[in-house]
Amino acid sequence: MLVNLNDLLPQAAASNYSVPCFNVFGYEDARAVVDAAEEMDKAVILACNKDVVDFYGVEIAAAMFLQLAHASSVPVCLHLDHTYDEEIIYRALKAGFSSVMFDGSQLSLEDNIARTKKVAEVAHACGATIEGEIGSVPYEEGRDHIKTIDTSPDDAARFAEESNVDCVAISVGNVHRLTTPTSTIDFGLLDQIASKVSKPLVIHGASGIRNEDMAKLKKSRVSKFNIGTCLRQALGHNLRDFMNEEPDKFDRIYFMKKAMPFVKEEAIRNFKLLS
């Protein structure tokens, strides 16, 4: 069933668990994630990032992933991840996305609030939810224009109140696209932010966070973790191995069906970690 973030995150923020938001890149990994959610009987968020939107187009991505959401026996939110262009967000909302993220993290605080607020008005009118970011979560590779800016608690409080977002992504030492868990989380800064912001908090770059830190974070007001790299590794490493083992075979579906269980297994590991 299709839901939005407000159906999932407020309760998670007030409890000792968080909801995984898996970045998916095609039908096969999305199917594996939904299968994992159904096996665990847990709600899940399917997220499409800029690479997916650039490759498929937002309308095709919506059609592909909405089918999985509507057919699922568990709540599924279809979320548009980091998006800097309002026009793409409006197309996504028209296509059926139940949640969007306007990323104004590279803007001034005033511009971030003003532009996010306008997107929030449209999203809420469509029955969808919106995530914003304050501070700036860096990338280990790619997206070289993205800054590294720790979230200011005061700025976060103002942003959450004035932008009308439903949840707030923060930067407290987390890093996008780390292939090993080497992030150093500033729990003191997180506590300061949580004391000033009543909206659910979001951590991006979960693949780079140690399990013990994830266990601590899920007990805070962090209600949503964005998870992508570890799923890409599960798919890519196994797909490569299977193809190398059978060089005379070339059928795409044959190899994808062999690799999908490893994606499902990695998703289940994250569900258990965040439960």
Residue frames as qw, qx, qy, qz and C-alpha x, y, z in Angstrom:
[[0.000, 0.887, 0.462, 0.000, 0.00, 0.00, 0.00],
 [0.403, 0.483, -0.017, 0.777, 1.22, 3.50, -0.82],
 [0.419, -0.805, -0.333, 0.255, 1.80, 5.88, 2.13],
 [0.299, 0.815, -0.169, 0.466, 3.72, 9.09, 2.78],
 [0.420, 0.280, -0.604, 0.616, 6.32, 10.00, 5.41],
 [0.360, -0.362, 0.311, -0.801, 3.76, 11.34, 7.87],
 [0.899, -0.165, -0.208, -0.349, 2.26, 7.86, 8.05],
 [0.890, 0.065, -0.361, 0.270, 5.63, 6.48, 9.18],
 [0.483, 0.396, -0.379, 0.683, 8.05, 8.94, 10.74],
 [0.334, -0.632, 0.203, -0.669, 6.33, 10.70, 13.68],
 [0.909, -0.371, 0.004, -0.188, 5.79, 7.41, 15.49],
 [0.866, 0.173, -0.221, 0.414, 9.36, 6.29, 14.71],
 [0.213, 0.610, -0.276, 0.711, 10.76, 9.58, 16.01],
 [0.527, -0.564, 0.247, -0.585, 8.96, 9.05, 19.31],
 [0.976, -0.183, 0.070, -0.098, 10.08, 5.41, 19.57],
 [0.465, -0.625, 0.581, 0.235, 13.30, 3.39, 19.59],
 [0.678, 0.198, 0.620, 0.341, 13.25, 2.33, 15.94],
 [0.131, 0.580, -0.253, -0.763, 13.74, 3.99, 12.57],
 [0.783, 0.500, 0.328, -0.174, 12.40, 3.40, 9.06],
 [0.514, -0.237, 0.539, 0.623, 14.88, 2.43, 6.33],
 [0.491, 0.783, 0.036, -0.381, 14.82, 4.45, 3.13],
 [0.701, -0.112, 0.569, 0.415, 16.52, 2.38, 0.43],
 [0.277, 0.661, -0.329, -0.615, 17.86, 4.05, -2.69],
 [0.730, 0.185, 0.651, 0.089, 16.88, 1.77, -5.56],
 [0.019, -0.519, 0.469, 0.715, 18.04, 1.96, -9.16],
 [0.390, 0.118, -0.704, -0.581, 15.79, -0.43, -11.05],
 [0.792, -0.230, -0.228, -0.518, 13.00, -2.96, -10.78],
 [0.784, 0.024, -0.602, 0.147, 15.18, -5.81, -9.52],
 [0.308, 0.094, -0.598, 0.734, 16.65, -4.13, -6.43],
 [0.415, -0.204, 0.126, -0.878, 13.32, -2.45, -5.67],
 [0.823, -0.136, -0.414, -0.364, 11.56, -5.82, -5.88],
 [0.644, 0.032, -0.653, 0.397, 14.15, -7.33, -3.54],
 [0.014, 0.172, -0.439, 0.882, 13.64, -4.50, -1.01],
 [0.628, -0.183, -0.043, -0.755, 9.85, -4.83, -1.05],
 [0.821, -0.060, -0.562, -0.083, 10.16, -8.60, -0.69],
 [0.423, 0.092, -0.634, 0.641, 12.38, -8.02, 2.35],
 [0.269, -0.192, 0.253, -0.909, 9.88, -5.56, 3.84],
 [0.778, -0.154, -0.272, -0.545, 7.06, -8.06, 3.40],
 [0.743, -0.007, -0.640, 0.197, 9.09, -10.87, 4.95],
 [0.283, 0.034, -0.552, 0.784, 9.91, -8.64, 7.93],
 [0.168, -0.750, -0.633, -0.092, 6.36, -7.19, 7.99],
 [0.327, -0.542, -0.129, 0.763, 7.83, -3.68, 8.15],
 [0.351, 0.908, 0.176, -0.143, 7.08, -0.42, 6.40],
 [0.650, -0.124, 0.319, 0.678, 9.71, 0.76, 3.92],
 [0.225, 0.862, -0.016, -0.454, 10.64, 3.82, 1.88],
 [0.740, 0.274, 0.396, 0.469, 11.75, 3.40, -1.73],
 [0.065, -0.842, 0.059, 0.532, 13.88, 6.34, -2.83],
 [0.711, 0.543, 0.250, 0.370, 14.85, 7.48, -6.32],
 [0.387, -0.633, 0.087, 0.665, 17.94, 9.66, -6.59],
 [0.254, 0.759, -0.202, -0.565, 19.17, 12.00, -9.30],
 [0.091, -0.328, 0.852, 0.398, 20.90, 9.20, -11.22],
 [0.299, 0.349, 0.888, -0.032, 17.62, 7.28, -11.52],
 [0.301, 0.784, 0.331, -0.430, 15.65, 10.36, -12.57],
 [0.101, 0.687, -0.453, -0.559, 18.26, 11.35, -15.14],
 [0.120, -0.176, 0.924, 0.318, 18.31, 7.85, -16.63],
 [0.154, 0.409, 0.899, 0.029, 14.64, 6.81, -16.61],
 [0.206, -0.396, -0.247, -0.860, 12.85, 10.12, -16.35],
 [0.229, -0.110, 0.634, -0.731, 10.74, 10.80, -13.31],
 [0.734, 0.082, -0.014, -0.674, 7.49, 9.60, -14.89],
 [0.768, 0.194, -0.599, -0.114, 8.85, 6.19, -15.89],
 [0.222, 0.213, -0.783, 0.540, 10.47, 5.76, -12.47],
 [0.462, -0.067, 0.396, -0.791, 7.14, 6.56, -10.82],
 [0.818, 0.120, -0.252, -0.502, 5.23, 4.06, -12.97],
 [0.639, 0.236, -0.722, 0.118, 7.73, 1.29, -12.25],
 [0.193, 0.116, -0.752, 0.620, 7.99, 1.75, -8.49],
 [0.503, -0.096, 0.210, -0.833, 4.37, 2.72, -7.81],
 [0.793, 0.012, -0.492, -0.358, 3.26, -0.69, -9.07],
 [0.535, 0.065, -0.748, 0.387, 5.41, -2.31, -6.38],
 [0.086, -0.107, 0.489, -0.861, 4.09, 0.03, -3.70],
 [0.638, -0.059, -0.050, -0.766, 0.42, -0.46, -4.51],
 [0.820, 0.032, -0.531, -0.211, 0.77, -4.25, -4.70],
 [0.310, 0.280, -0.758, 0.501, 2.70, -4.57, -1.46],
 [0.590, -0.542, -0.595, -0.074, 1.13, -5.98, 1.69],
 [0.503, -0.502, -0.300, 0.637, 3.15, -3.53, 3.82],
 [0.104, 0.958, 0.134, -0.233, 3.22, 0.29, 3.76],
 [0.664, 0.088, 0.274, 0.690, 5.56, 1.64, 1.07],
 [0.057, 0.896, 0.067, -0.435, 6.44, 5.31, 0.62],
 [0.704, 0.420, 0.260, 0.510, 7.77, 6.33, -2.80],
 [0.300, -0.858, -0.018, 0.418, 10.24, 9.15, -2.15],
 [0.591, 0.721, -0.028, 0.361, 12.13, 11.42, -4.53],
 [0.705, -0.435, -0.103, 0.551, 15.58, 11.88, -3.00],
 [0.300, -0.540, 0.098, 0.780, 17.90, 14.93, -3.23],
 [0.400, 0.617, 0.525, 0.429, 16.36, 17.17, -5.89],
 [0.289, -0.352, -0.065, 0.888, 17.48, 20.73, -6.56],
 [0.109, -0.064, -0.469, -0.874, 15.03, 21.61, -9.33],
 [0.427, 0.198, 0.518, -0.714, 11.46, 22.41, -8.35],
 [0.626, 0.319, -0.323, -0.634, 10.14, 21.54, -11.81],
 [0.437, 0.160, -0.884, -0.049, 11.30, 17.93, -11.45],
 [0.083, 0.089, 0.801, -0.585, 9.64, 17.74, -8.04],
 [0.531, 0.288, 0.185, -0.776, 6.33, 19.00, -9.44],
 [0.617, 0.278, -0.604, -0.421, 6.52, 16.42, -12.24],
 [0.247, 0.092, -0.934, 0.240, 7.20, 13.72, -9.64],
 [0.294, 0.176, 0.607, -0.717, 4.18, 14.77, -7.58],
 [0.630, 0.326, -0.143, -0.690, 1.99, 14.74, -10.67],
 [0.549, 0.274, -0.764, -0.201, 3.33, 11.27, -11.53],
 [0.819, -0.374, -0.351, -0.257, 2.34, 9.91, -8.12],
 [0.469, 0.198, -0.620, 0.597, 5.34, 10.14, -5.80],
 [0.518, -0.717, -0.457, -0.093, 4.04, 10.25, -2.24],
 [0.516, -0.777, 0.013, 0.360, 7.04, 12.12, -0.88],
 [0.592, 0.689, -0.044, 0.416, 9.77, 14.44, -2.18],
 [0.587, -0.558, -0.061, 0.583, 12.97, 16.06, -0.99],
 [0.339, 0.898, -0.007, 0.280, 13.82, 19.58, -2.04],
 [0.768, -0.277, -0.092, 0.570, 17.53, 19.92, -1.32],
 [0.146, 0.938, 0.022, 0.313, 18.33, 23.55, -0.66],
 [0.773, -0.535, -0.031, 0.339, 21.36, 22.72, 1.45],
 [0.609, 0.088, 0.162, 0.771, 23.74, 24.61, -0.86],
 [0.016, 0.758, 0.287, 0.586, 21.64, 27.79, -0.59],
 [0.020, -0.329, 0.438, -0.837, 21.64, 30.48, 2.05],
 [0.042, 0.257, 0.858, -0.442, 19.39, 29.75, 5.02],
 [0.356, 0.437, 0.219, -0.796, 16.87, 32.34, 3.84],
 [0.481, 0.338, -0.537, -0.605, 16.73, 30.99, 0.28],
 [0.201, 0.015, -0.979, 0.024, 16.55, 27.41, 1.53],
 [0.183, 0.346, 0.709, -0.586, 13.58, 28.25, 3.73],
 [0.413, 0.460, -0.004, -0.786, 11.78, 30.29, 1.05],
 [0.461, 0.300, -0.674, -0.493, 12.13, 27.77, -1.77],
 [0.135, -0.046, -0.977, 0.157, 11.45, 24.75, 0.43],
 [0.276, 0.333, 0.560, -0.706, 8.31, 26.39, 1.77],
 [0.517, 0.391, -0.238, -0.723, 6.94, 26.89, -1.74],
 [0.416, 0.166, -0.864, -0.229, 7.58, 23.25, -2.61],
 [0.028, 0.122, 0.878, -0.463, 5.97, 22.19, 0.68],
 [0.458, 0.321, 0.230, -0.797, 2.78, 24.02, -0.25],
 [0.608, 0.319, -0.501, -0.527, 2.52, 22.10, -3.51],
 [0.301, 0.135, -0.940, 0.089, 3.49, 18.75, -1.99],
 [0.168, 0.171, 0.757, -0.608, 0.94, 19.06, 0.81],
 [0.551, 0.335, 0.008, -0.764, -1.76, 20.10, -1.65],
 [0.611, 0.281, -0.658, -0.339, -1.04, 16.83, -3.49],
 [0.901, -0.357, 0.012, -0.246, -1.29, 14.78, -0.30],
 [0.825, 0.252, -0.332, 0.382, 2.46, 14.18, -0.30],
 [0.593, -0.757, -0.016, 0.274, 5.18, 14.90, 2.24],
 [0.473, 0.796, -0.215, 0.312, 8.42, 16.84, 1.96],
 [0.786, -0.418, -0.046, 0.453, 11.91, 16.47, 3.40],
 [0.253, 0.931, -0.163, 0.207, 14.43, 19.30, 3.56],
 [0.825, -0.066, -0.230, 0.512, 18.08, 19.51, 4.52],
 [0.133, -0.968, 0.121, -0.174, 19.87, 21.99, 6.74],
 [0.501, -0.567, 0.603, 0.254, 23.63, 21.91, 6.91],
 [0.664, 0.564, -0.374, -0.318, 25.20, 19.90, 4.10],
 [0.861, -0.229, 0.452, 0.035, 26.02, 16.19, 4.05],
 [0.121, 0.678, -0.589, -0.423, 29.14, 15.65, 1.90],
 [0.947, 0.279, -0.046, -0.150, 29.83, 12.91, -0.65],
 [0.697, -0.428, 0.480, 0.318, 32.81, 10.55, -0.55],
 [0.322, -0.081, 0.650, 0.684, 32.80, 10.50, -4.37],
 [0.084, 0.548, 0.655, 0.514, 30.85, 12.37, -7.03],
 [0.200, -0.888, -0.379, -0.166, 28.79, 15.54, -6.50],
 [0.594, 0.019, -0.218, 0.774, 31.92, 17.61, -5.96],
 [0.046, -0.537, -0.094, -0.837, 29.86, 20.77, -5.64],
 [0.649, -0.635, -0.369, -0.199, 28.30, 19.58, -2.38],
 [0.020, 0.686, -0.466, 0.558, 29.79, 21.29, 0.67],
 [0.586, -0.229, -0.713, 0.310, 30.59, 19.84, 4.08],
 [0.177, -0.465, 0.177, -0.849, 28.62, 21.87, 6.64],
 [0.191, -0.225, -0.874, 0.386, 27.64, 20.62, 10.08],
 [0.234, -0.684, -0.553, -0.414, 24.04, 21.45, 10.96],
 [0.013, 0.250, -0.388, 0.887, 23.59, 24.45, 13.24],
 [0.082, -0.412, -0.862, 0.282, 20.98, 23.67, 15.94],
 [0.141, 0.543, 0.269, -0.783, 19.59, 27.21, 15.76],
 [0.280, 0.303, -0.520, -0.748, 19.40, 27.15, 11.97],
 [0.181, -0.139, -0.959, -0.171, 17.74, 23.72, 12.12],
 [0.038, 0.492, 0.703, -0.513, 15.11, 25.02, 14.53],
 [0.241, 0.527, -0.019, -0.815, 14.34, 28.00, 12.32],
 [0.240, 0.202, -0.755, -0.576, 14.31, 25.90, 9.15],
 [0.085, -0.255, -0.962, 0.041, 11.98, 23.29, 10.63],
 [0.102, 0.562, 0.559, -0.601, 9.54, 25.93, 11.86],
 [0.226, 0.617, -0.066, -0.751, 9.48, 28.26, 8.85],
 [0.133, 0.289, -0.757, -0.571, 9.85, 25.89, 5.85],
 [0.779, 0.061, 0.173, -0.600, 6.86, 23.67, 6.72],
 [0.446, 0.323, -0.823, -0.136, 8.81, 20.48, 6.00],
 [0.878, -0.312, -0.156, -0.327, 7.68, 17.16, 7.45],
 [0.886, -0.350, 0.052, 0.301, 11.19, 15.97, 8.34],
 [0.063, 0.949, -0.304, -0.046, 14.68, 17.44, 8.47],
 [0.912, 0.183, -0.140, 0.339, 17.88, 15.88, 7.11],
 [0.331, -0.918, 0.217, 0.032, 20.92, 16.86, 9.16],
 [0.684, 0.516, -0.409, 0.315, 24.71, 16.74, 8.91],
 [0.595, -0.731, 0.277, -0.186, 26.41, 15.43, 12.06],
 [0.319, -0.549, 0.757, 0.153, 29.43, 13.61, 10.63],
 [0.755, 0.285, 0.590, -0.035, 27.52, 11.36, 8.20],
 [0.021, 0.528, -0.549, -0.647, 28.85, 11.07, 4.63],
 [0.825, 0.408, 0.068, -0.385, 27.21, 9.90, 1.41],
 [0.828, 0.493, -0.264, -0.050, 28.60, 6.93, -0.56],
 [0.218, -0.631, 0.732, -0.140, 31.11, 5.59, 1.93],
 [0.773, 0.166, -0.571, -0.222, 31.95, 1.97, 1.10],
 [0.563, -0.097, -0.714, 0.404, 33.10, 1.18, 4.65],
 [0.413, -0.820, -0.375, -0.126, 31.61, 2.32, 8.00],
 [0.592, 0.014, -0.227, 0.773, 34.09, 5.06, 8.90],
 [0.121, -0.742, -0.174, -0.636, 31.84, 8.02, 9.73],
 [0.312, -0.118, -0.615, 0.714, 32.37, 9.74, 13.08],
 [0.232, -0.714, -0.530, -0.394, 28.98, 10.83, 14.38],
 [0.079, 0.252, -0.378, 0.888, 28.83, 13.92, 16.61],
 [0.345, -0.515, -0.785, -0.018, 26.24, 12.77, 19.13],
 [0.207, -0.456, -0.371, 0.782, 26.59, 15.98, 21.14],
 [0.135, 0.146, -0.303, -0.932, 25.57, 18.02, 18.12],
 [0.328, -0.290, -0.804, -0.402, 22.73, 15.60, 17.43],
 [0.294, -0.516, -0.705, 0.388, 21.42, 16.06, 20.98],
 [0.045, -0.379, -0.106, 0.918, 21.50, 19.84, 20.57],
 [0.246, -0.015, -0.558, -0.792, 19.57, 19.63, 17.31],
 [0.361, -0.363, -0.847, -0.143, 17.03, 17.19, 18.75],
 [0.210, -0.465, -0.577, 0.638, 16.41, 19.50, 21.71],
 [0.092, 0.413, -0.014, -0.906, 15.42, 22.34, 19.37],
 [0.388, 0.150, -0.584, -0.698, 13.67, 20.53, 16.48],
 [0.622, 0.031, 0.590, -0.514, 10.35, 18.78, 17.02],
 [0.778, 0.433, -0.226, -0.394, 10.13, 17.39, 13.47],
 [0.958, -0.082, 0.236, 0.140, 11.46, 13.88, 12.74],
 [0.089, -0.787, 0.512, 0.333, 15.17, 13.87, 11.86],
 [0.918, 0.396, 0.026, -0.017, 16.82, 12.10, 8.91],
 [0.426, -0.628, 0.557, 0.337, 20.32, 10.70, 8.51],
 [0.772, 0.597, -0.173, -0.133, 21.76, 10.20, 5.02],
 [0.360, 0.636, -0.665, 0.154, 24.82, 8.08, 4.32],
 [0.804, -0.420, 0.272, -0.321, 23.83, 5.19, 6.58],
 [0.948, 0.222, -0.182, 0.136, 26.11, 2.69, 4.78],
 [0.463, 0.538, -0.412, 0.571, 29.07, 4.58, 6.23],
 [0.425, -0.605, 0.320, -0.592, 27.89, 4.43, 9.86],
 [0.156, 0.217, -0.932, 0.245, 29.02, 1.77, 12.34],
 [0.492, -0.391, -0.741, -0.236, 26.37, -0.65, 13.61],
 [0.401, -0.419, -0.595, 0.556, 26.82, 0.50, 17.21],
 [0.002, -0.186, -0.034, 0.982, 26.28, 4.12, 16.17],
 [0.372, -0.223, -0.598, -0.674, 23.19, 3.15, 14.16],
 [0.470, -0.431, -0.761, 0.123, 21.83, 1.47, 17.30],
 [0.227, -0.401, -0.379, 0.803, 22.29, 4.71, 19.24],
 [0.096, 0.058, -0.276, -0.955, 20.92, 6.92, 16.48],
 [0.350, -0.339, -0.741, -0.463, 17.70, 4.95, 16.07],
 [0.387, -0.535, -0.669, 0.342, 16.89, 5.63, 19.75],
 [0.112, -0.299, -0.095, 0.943, 17.08, 9.38, 19.17],
 [0.460, 0.613, 0.284, -0.577, 14.67, 11.53, 17.13],
 [0.150, 0.389, -0.717, -0.559, 16.27, 10.14, 13.97],
 [0.711, 0.216, 0.497, -0.448, 13.37, 8.36, 12.32],
 [0.811, 0.575, 0.083, -0.069, 14.64, 7.73, 8.78],
 [0.467, -0.531, 0.550, 0.445, 17.96, 6.43, 7.48],
 [0.666, 0.660, -0.181, -0.297, 18.86, 6.72, 3.81],
 [0.656, -0.323, 0.661, 0.168, 20.65, 3.54, 2.71],
 [0.684, 0.661, -0.103, -0.291, 22.12, 3.02, -0.74],
 [0.230, 0.691, -0.681, -0.078, 25.76, 2.04, -1.10],
 [0.379, -0.253, 0.874, -0.169, 25.54, -1.28, 0.75],
 [0.748, 0.395, 0.453, -0.281, 22.68, -2.37, -1.52],
 [0.554, 0.759, -0.284, -0.192, 24.62, -1.38, -4.63],
 [0.048, -0.571, 0.819, -0.035, 27.57, -3.38, -3.32],
 [0.610, 0.008, 0.753, -0.248, 25.37, -6.43, -2.67],
 [0.748, 0.583, 0.227, -0.223, 23.99, -6.31, -6.20],
 [0.409, 0.821, -0.382, -0.113, 27.18, -5.32, -8.00],
 [0.198, -0.547, 0.812, -0.043, 29.64, -7.69, -6.31],
 [0.629, 0.069, 0.757, -0.160, 27.39, -10.72, -6.69],
 [0.691, 0.671, 0.131, -0.236, 26.33, -9.88, -10.22],
 [0.253, 0.779, -0.563, -0.111, 29.98, -9.59, -11.22],
 [0.358, -0.355, 0.859, -0.087, 30.85, -12.90, -9.58],
 [0.716, 0.299, 0.593, -0.216, 27.99, -14.76, -11.23],
 [0.612, 0.762, -0.077, -0.200, 28.79, -13.36, -14.65],
 [0.079, 0.704, -0.704, -0.048, 32.47, -14.25, -14.28],
 [0.528, -0.162, 0.819, -0.157, 31.50, -17.80, -13.25],
 [0.603, 0.425, 0.674, 0.042, 29.38, -18.31, -16.38],
 [0.072, -0.499, 0.292, 0.813, 30.98, -16.22, -19.15],
 [0.057, 0.114, 0.814, 0.567, 29.02, -18.00, -21.87],
 [0.027, -0.695, -0.717, 0.055, 25.68, -16.86, -20.48],
 [0.170, 0.100, 0.081, 0.977, 24.40, -13.38, -21.20],
 [0.266, -0.634, -0.608, -0.397, 20.73, -13.25, -20.27],
 [0.039, -0.469, 0.282, -0.836, 20.12, -10.24, -18.04],
 [0.714, -0.423, -0.008, -0.558, 17.19, -11.67, -16.12],
 [0.901, -0.038, -0.407, 0.144, 19.05, -14.93, -15.47],
 [0.508, 0.189, -0.439, 0.717, 21.85, -13.08, -13.69],
 [0.253, -0.440, 0.153, -0.848, 19.62, -10.56, -11.94],
 [0.829, -0.357, -0.222, -0.368, 17.51, -13.36, -10.44],
 [0.821, -0.036, -0.428, 0.377, 20.68, -14.91, -9.04],
 [0.322, 0.241, -0.325, 0.856, 21.87, -11.61, -7.48],
 [0.383, -0.568, -0.178, -0.706, 18.52, -10.35, -6.11],
 [0.777, -0.485, -0.400, 0.021, 18.50, -12.63, -3.02],
 [0.604, -0.074, -0.281, 0.743, 21.71, -10.94, -1.85],
 [0.060, -0.386, -0.047, -0.919, 20.06, -7.52, -2.09],
 [0.657, -0.526, -0.346, -0.414, 17.11, -8.86, -0.12],
 [0.783, -0.283, -0.408, 0.375, 19.47, -10.27, 2.50],
 [0.358, 0.110, -0.190, 0.908, 21.22, -6.91, 2.88],
 [0.329, -0.474, -0.180, -0.797, 17.87, -5.12, 3.19],
 [0.768, -0.478, -0.409, -0.120, 16.78, -7.57, 5.89],
 [0.641, -0.099, -0.372, 0.664, 20.04, -6.93, 7.76],
 [0.067, 0.249, -0.073, 0.963, 19.23, -3.22, 7.81],
 [0.572, -0.502, -0.343, -0.551, 15.63, -3.81, 8.87],
 [0.787, -0.385, -0.435, 0.206, 16.87, -5.83, 11.84],
 [0.483, 0.054, -0.251, 0.837, 19.47, -3.19, 12.69],
 [0.107, -0.272, -0.020, -0.956, 16.85, -0.41, 12.77],
 [0.579, -0.467, -0.566, -0.355, 14.05, -2.35, 14.49]]
